Amino acid sequence: MSKILVTGAGGFIGHHLVKSLKEQGHWVRGVDIKHPEYEPSPADEFLILDLRRWENCLTATKDVEYVYNLSADMGGMGFISSNHARILHNNILISTHMIEASRVNGVDRYLFTSSACVYPEYRQQEANIAPLKEEDAYPADPQDAYGWEKLVSERLCIHYHDEYGFNTRIVRFHNIYGPLGTWDGGREKAPAAICRKVAIAKLTGNPEVEIWGDGEQTRSFCYIDDCIVGMQKIMMSDYHLPLNLGTDRLVTINQLVDIVADIAGIKVIKKHVPGPQGVRGRNSDNTRIRQVLGWEPQISLEEGLRRTYEWIEDQVRQKLARESSKVSVSS
């Protein structure tokens, strides 16, 4: 049994990671500024701490062997494209304090969760994009402040490894999705937003589904269970440079809508509207993760979306029922 800290444990990926580590018998401390939204955390200890503050990072990292640092101010494209100063300020404080506090407190291994947002815009201007290798992050030109902070914090991890002998690991997430994640309110990612829109279309009988832009922008998507397995494999590996964690199946947003509509068993009408779209195309090159781990994500997009859609449809149904009840009471 190991003593493990998971920051961002009130969030989507962090909560799933805590559950997995507890199922394996580890002692887990979760830290966040909020508790998980949809179910209680199974963490042995859950601390509400603002990790922008140095003293809180020292408290969080005390007496643990491994640190998974998932804490960040983030959200979907609508959020990260319009909150640059806030994101850069908050996330730089969290990342710099967390790695130094981990080193000061004698943590054995420290994993930093980066993002495919580190890749430069000039490599992502075509929908039919070549998969992005880890070294393609340079020459640097990330798409937004969120990506710049992630790239700088990756460099910080590498320098801590090289200059202090600190055991760091770096994972670059590529569009992680699944149940128990944010699905409305503006911080949700594309798969959750599309599942919500399709579920509303199904449950209300209005077949229109809004899509930002022409829907031909492309992405690859990785299901949460694969993400959790991959993170732990990377933590326990001997590799300290960045590794992509995603699938290498490229789909358009229009195709994503079609897959979800098929799962829901309905026909939808796509309504293309103006909205933030991010880069034109992005895909993960999994050559290196296969070489380093002898593994890559296994769960198909259809299976992952089926599991995700079923959960989100249930959430939408409950929300519509609550709204209907309020209308009945007020009338």
C-alpha positions as CSV (number, residue, x, y, z in Angstrom):
1,M,0.0,0.0,0.0
2,S,1.3,3.5,-0.9
3,K,0.3,6.9,0.4
4,I,-0.8,9.0,-2.5
5,L,-2.0,12.6,-3.0
6,V,-4.4,13.4,-5.8
7,T,-5.0,17.1,-6.4
8,G,-8.0,18.2,-8.4
9,A,-9.8,15.3,-6.6
10,G,-13.1,17.1,-6.8
11,G,-12.9,17.2,-10.6
12,F,-13.7,14.7,-13.3
13,I,-10.4,12.9,-13.8
14,G,-9.2,13.3,-10.3
15,H,-12.3,11.7,-8.8
16,H,-12.0,8.7,-11.1
17,L,-8.3,8.4,-10.2
18,V,-9.1,8.4,-6.5
19,K,-11.7,5.6,-7.0
20,S,-9.2,3.5,-8.9
21,L,-6.4,4.0,-6.4
22,K,-8.7,3.1,-3.5
23,E,-9.9,-0.1,-5.3
24,Q,-6.2,-1.1,-5.4
25,G,-5.9,-0.7,-1.7
26,H,-3.8,2.5,-1.5
27,W,-4.2,5.2,1.1
28,V,-5.3,8.4,-0.7
29,R,-5.5,12.0,0.2
30,G,-7.7,14.1,-2.1
31,V,-7.3,17.9,-2.3
32,D,-9.5,20.4,-4.2
33,I,-11.4,23.6,-3.6
34,K,-14.6,21.6,-4.0
35,H,-16.0,18.1,-3.4
36,P,-16.9,15.9,-6.3
37,E,-20.2,17.0,-7.8
38,Y,-22.0,13.7,-8.5
39,E,-21.0,11.3,-5.8
40,P,-18.9,11.3,-2.5
41,S,-15.1,10.8,-2.8
42,P,-13.8,7.5,-1.4
43,A,-10.5,9.2,-0.4
44,D,-9.2,8.4,3.1
45,E,-8.8,12.1,3.6
46,F,-10.3,15.0,1.6
47,L,-8.9,18.5,2.2
48,I,-10.5,21.7,0.9
49,L,-7.4,23.8,0.0
50,D,-6.6,26.6,-2.4
51,L,-3.4,25.3,-4.0
52,R,-2.5,28.8,-5.3
53,R,-1.2,29.3,-1.8
54,W,2.2,28.0,-0.9
55,E,1.4,26.9,2.7
56,N,-1.6,24.9,1.4
57,C,0.7,23.0,-1.0
58,L,3.0,22.2,1.9
59,T,0.1,20.8,3.8
60,A,-1.2,18.8,0.9
61,T,2.1,17.1,0.1
62,K,3.1,16.2,3.6
63,D,3.7,12.5,4.4
64,V,2.9,11.1,0.9
65,E,5.0,9.1,-1.5
66,Y,3.3,9.9,-4.8
67,V,1.7,13.0,-6.1
68,Y,-0.7,13.2,-9.0
69,N,-1.1,16.9,-9.7
70,L,-4.3,17.4,-11.6
71,S,-5.3,20.7,-10.0
72,A,-6.0,23.4,-12.6
73,D,-8.4,26.2,-13.5
74,M,-9.8,24.9,-16.7
75,G,-12.8,23.9,-18.8
76,G,-14.1,23.5,-22.3
77,M,-13.2,25.7,-25.3
78,G,-15.7,28.3,-24.4
79,F,-14.1,28.8,-21.0
80,I,-10.4,28.6,-21.9
81,S,-10.7,30.9,-24.9
82,S,-12.1,33.7,-22.8
83,N,-10.3,33.6,-19.5
84,H,-6.6,33.9,-20.4
85,A,-5.3,36.1,-17.6
86,R,-7.2,34.2,-14.9
87,I,-6.1,30.8,-16.2
88,L,-2.4,31.7,-16.6
89,H,-2.3,33.4,-13.2
90,N,-4.0,30.6,-11.2
91,N,-2.4,27.7,-12.9
92,I,1.2,29.0,-12.7
93,L,0.8,29.5,-9.0
94,I,-0.6,26.0,-8.5
95,S,2.0,24.2,-10.7
96,T,5.1,26.0,-9.3
97,H,4.0,25.7,-5.7
98,M,3.0,22.1,-6.0
99,I,6.2,20.8,-7.6
100,E,8.4,22.7,-5.1
101,A,6.3,21.6,-2.1
102,S,6.5,18.0,-3.3
103,R,10.3,18.3,-3.5
104,V,10.7,20.0,-0.1
105,N,8.5,17.3,1.5
106,G,10.5,14.4,0.0
107,V,7.8,13.0,-2.3
108,D,9.1,10.0,-4.3
109,R,7.4,10.6,-7.6
110,Y,5.5,13.6,-9.0
111,L,3.2,13.4,-12.0
112,F,2.1,16.6,-13.8
113,T,-1.0,16.5,-16.0
114,S,-0.4,18.5,-19.1
115,S,-2.5,18.8,-22.2
116,A,-2.6,18.6,-26.0
117,C,-3.2,22.3,-25.8
118,V,0.6,22.7,-25.7
119,Y,0.9,21.9,-29.4
120,P,1.4,24.9,-31.7
121,E,-1.4,26.3,-33.7
122,Y,0.6,26.2,-36.9
123,R,0.6,22.4,-36.8
124,Q,-3.2,22.2,-36.3
125,Q,-4.6,24.3,-39.2
126,E,-6.0,21.5,-41.3
127,A,-8.8,19.1,-40.3
128,N,-7.0,16.1,-41.8
129,I,-4.1,16.6,-39.5
130,A,-1.1,14.3,-39.1
131,P,-0.9,12.8,-35.6
132,L,1.1,15.0,-33.2
133,K,4.3,13.6,-31.8
134,E,5.6,14.7,-28.5
135,E,8.5,16.7,-30.0
136,D,6.0,18.6,-32.2
137,A,5.4,20.9,-29.3
138,Y,8.4,22.9,-30.5
139,P,9.0,25.5,-31.8
140,A,6.4,26.6,-29.3
141,D,3.2,28.4,-30.1
142,P,0.4,27.0,-28.0
143,Q,-3.1,28.0,-28.9
144,D,-3.9,29.9,-25.7
145,A,-2.9,30.8,-22.1
146,Y,-3.9,27.4,-20.9
147,G,-1.5,25.7,-23.3
148,W,1.3,28.1,-22.5
149,E,1.1,27.4,-18.8
150,K,1.1,23.7,-19.4
151,L,4.2,23.9,-21.6
152,V,6.1,26.0,-19.1
153,S,5.2,23.7,-16.3
154,E,6.4,20.7,-18.4
155,R,9.7,22.5,-18.7
156,L,9.7,23.0,-14.9
157,C,9.2,19.3,-14.3
158,I,12.1,18.5,-16.7
159,H,14.4,21.0,-15.1
160,Y,13.5,19.7,-11.6
161,H,14.4,16.2,-12.8
162,D,17.7,17.2,-14.4
163,E,18.9,19.7,-11.8
164,Y,17.5,18.4,-8.5
165,G,17.2,14.6,-9.3
166,F,13.4,14.9,-8.6
167,N,11.4,12.0,-10.0
168,T,8.9,13.7,-12.3
169,R,6.5,12.4,-14.9
170,I,4.5,14.3,-17.5
171,V,1.3,13.2,-19.3
172,R,-0.4,15.1,-22.1
173,F,-4.1,14.5,-22.1
174,H,-6.0,14.4,-25.4
175,N,-9.7,15.1,-24.9
176,I,-10.6,12.9,-22.0
177,Y,-14.4,12.2,-21.6
178,G,-16.7,9.9,-19.6
179,P,-19.4,9.7,-16.9
180,L,-19.3,11.9,-13.8
181,G,-17.8,14.8,-15.7
182,T,-19.1,18.4,-16.2
183,W,-21.9,18.2,-18.8
184,D,-23.3,21.8,-18.7
185,G,-22.6,25.3,-17.4
186,G,-19.9,26.3,-19.9
187,R,-16.9,24.2,-18.7
188,E,-17.9,21.0,-20.4
189,K,-15.8,19.4,-23.2
190,A,-17.2,18.6,-26.6
191,P,-18.3,15.0,-26.0
192,A,-20.3,15.9,-22.9
193,A,-21.8,19.0,-24.6
194,I,-22.9,16.9,-27.5
195,C,-24.3,14.1,-25.3
196,R,-26.3,16.8,-23.4
197,K,-27.6,18.4,-26.6
198,V,-28.6,15.0,-28.1
199,A,-30.3,13.9,-24.9
200,I,-32.3,17.2,-24.8
201,A,-33.3,16.6,-28.4
202,K,-34.5,13.1,-27.5
203,L,-36.3,14.0,-24.3
204,T,-38.0,17.1,-25.6
205,G,-38.7,16.0,-29.2
206,N,-36.9,19.0,-30.7
207,P,-34.4,17.4,-33.1
208,E,-32.1,20.5,-33.5
209,V,-28.6,20.2,-32.2
210,E,-26.4,23.3,-32.2
211,I,-22.8,22.8,-33.3
212,W,-20.1,25.6,-33.1
213,G,-18.7,26.3,-36.6
214,D,-19.2,24.0,-39.6
215,G,-18.6,20.8,-37.5
216,E,-15.7,19.7,-39.7
217,Q,-13.0,20.5,-37.1
218,T,-11.4,17.2,-35.9
219,R,-10.3,15.7,-32.7
220,S,-9.4,12.4,-31.1
221,F,-11.0,11.4,-27.8
222,C,-9.9,9.2,-24.9
223,Y,-12.3,7.4,-22.5
224,I,-11.7,8.0,-18.8
225,D,-11.0,4.4,-17.9
226,D,-8.1,4.3,-20.4
227,C,-6.9,7.7,-19.0
228,I,-6.8,6.4,-15.5
229,V,-4.9,3.2,-16.5
230,G,-2.5,5.2,-18.6
231,M,-1.7,7.8,-15.9
232,Q,-0.8,5.1,-13.4
233,K,1.4,3.3,-15.9
234,I,3.2,6.5,-16.7
235,M,3.7,7.3,-13.0
236,M,5.3,3.9,-12.4
237,S,7.5,4.0,-15.6
238,D,11.1,5.1,-15.8
239,Y,10.3,7.8,-18.4
240,H,10.4,11.5,-17.4
241,L,9.7,13.3,-20.6
242,P,6.2,14.1,-21.9
243,L,3.9,11.3,-23.2
244,N,0.7,11.7,-25.2
245,L,-2.3,9.9,-23.6
246,G,-5.1,9.7,-26.1
247,T,-6.4,7.7,-29.0
248,D,-5.3,8.1,-32.6
249,R,-8.7,7.9,-34.2
250,L,-9.6,11.2,-35.8
251,V,-13.2,12.2,-36.1
252,T,-15.1,15.4,-37.0
253,I,-17.5,17.1,-34.6
254,N,-20.3,16.3,-37.1
255,Q,-19.3,12.6,-37.0
256,L,-19.3,12.8,-33.2
257,V,-22.8,14.1,-33.2
258,D,-23.9,11.2,-35.6
259,I,-22.4,8.6,-33.3
260,V,-24.1,10.0,-30.2
261,A,-27.4,10.3,-32.1
262,D,-27.2,6.6,-33.2
263,I,-26.6,5.6,-29.5
264,A,-29.6,7.7,-28.5
265,G,-31.7,6.1,-31.3
266,I,-32.8,9.4,-32.8
267,K,-32.3,11.5,-35.9
268,V,-31.1,15.0,-35.3
269,I,-30.9,18.2,-37.4
270,K,-27.5,19.9,-37.1
271,K,-27.7,23.6,-36.7
272,H,-24.3,25.2,-37.2
273,V,-23.8,28.4,-35.2
274,P,-20.9,30.8,-34.5
275,G,-18.8,29.8,-31.5
276,P,-15.2,29.1,-30.4
277,Q,-13.8,26.1,-32.1
278,G,-10.1,26.0,-31.1
279,V,-7.7,24.6,-33.6
280,R,-8.9,23.1,-36.9
281,G,-7.6,19.6,-36.2
282,R,-5.8,17.6,-33.5
283,N,-4.8,14.0,-33.2
284,S,-2.5,12.0,-30.9
285,D,0.5,10.1,-32.2
286,N,0.8,7.0,-29.9
287,T,4.1,5.7,-31.2
288,R,6.1,6.7,-28.1
289,I,3.5,5.5,-25.4
290,R,3.5,2.1,-27.2
291,Q,7.3,2.1,-27.1
292,V,7.6,3.2,-23.4
293,L,4.7,1.3,-21.9
294,G,3.9,-1.4,-24.4
295,W,0.3,-0.2,-24.1
296,E,-2.2,2.4,-25.5
297,P,-5.8,3.2,-24.9
298,Q,-8.1,0.3,-25.6
299,I,-11.8,1.4,-25.4
300,S,-13.5,2.3,-28.7
301,L,-15.1,5.7,-29.2
302,E,-18.5,4.1,-29.7
303,E,-18.3,2.1,-26.4
304,G,-17.0,5.1,-24.5
305,L,-19.7,7.4,-25.8
306,R,-22.4,4.8,-25.1
307,R,-21.4,4.7,-21.4
308,T,-21.1,8.5,-21.3
309,Y,-24.4,9.2,-23.1
310,E,-26.3,6.8,-20.8
311,W,-25.1,8.7,-17.8
312,I,-25.7,12.2,-19.2
313,E,-29.2,11.3,-20.5
314,D,-30.1,10.3,-17.0
315,Q,-28.7,13.6,-15.7
316,V,-30.7,15.6,-18.3
317,R,-33.8,13.7,-17.5
318,Q,-33.5,14.5,-13.9
319,K,-32.9,18.2,-14.6
320,L,-35.9,18.4,-17.0
321,A,-38.0,16.8,-14.3
322,R,-36.9,19.3,-11.7
323,E,-37.6,22.2,-14.1
324,S,-41.0,20.8,-14.9
325,S,-41.8,20.4,-11.2
326,K,-40.8,24.1,-10.5
327,V,-43.1,25.3,-13.3
328,S,-46.0,23.2,-11.9
329,V,-45.5,24.6,-8.4
330,S,-45.3,28.2,-9.6
331,S,-48.4,27.9,-11.7
